[in-house]
Amino acid sequence: MMHTDILDALLSLEKELRALSLWGGEEGIPDSSAFMSTAPFCVDTMEFHQWLEYVLIPKLGAIAKEGGKIPKMALLPAGEVYYRGSVRKHRLLLKALRDLDRICAVHTSAQELKKDNGA
């Protein structure tokens, strides 16, 4: 079953990235080697907004469309660290991250409950 609430949250995240002119599109795709990073959020090879656009949104979007298992994550703390010098400017982007974290937490809790109940 498709996770439409997560897809909606990802669209909101994309909207905020676009509003801040942080959406890179086809011409902004990092070099393929940037995707080989083993660091959290590819912090050593990408800007945080690039990771959101080119890694998180496509991967989580695919999982949500397939109705797959939603991973546990905490994007807001990473966003707060990355945008700590410009929280006011990025407040709606941070809200989108908070909302996505909340929605994913609901899904992971439901998945754990199903697992605990043998479903």
Residue pairs with C-beta under 8 A, 6 or more apart in sequence:
1 67
2 64
2 65
2 66
2 67
3 63
3 64
3 65
3 67
3 70
3 107
4 64
5 103
6 60
6 61
6 64
6 70
6 100
6 103
6 104
6 107
7 61
7 64
7 65
9 96
9 99
9 100
9 103
10 57
10 60
10 61
10 64
10 100
12 96
12 99
12 100
13 52
13 57
13 93
13 96
13 97
13 100
14 23
14 53
14 57
15 96
16 92
16 93
16 95
16 96
17 23
17 49
17 52
17 53
17 93
19 92
20 49
20 89
20 90
20 93
22 49
22 53
22 93
23 49
23 53
24 49
24 50
24 53
24 54
28 50
28 53
29 54
30 45
30 46
30 50
30 54
33 45
34 42
34 45
34 46
34 50
35 42
35 45
35 54
35 55
36 45
37 43
37 44
37 45
37 46
39 45
40 78
41 48
41 51
41 78
42 50
42 51
42 55
43 51
46 54
46 55
48 78
48 79
48 82
48 83
52 75
56 75
60 70
60 71
62 68
63 69
63 70
63 71
64 70
69 111
70 104
70 107
70 108
70 111
71 104
71 108
72 104
72 105
72 108
73 101
73 104
74 101
75 97
75 100
75 101
76 94
76 97
76 98
76 101
79 90
79 93
79 94
79 97
80 87
80 94
83 89
83 90
83 93
83 94
87 94
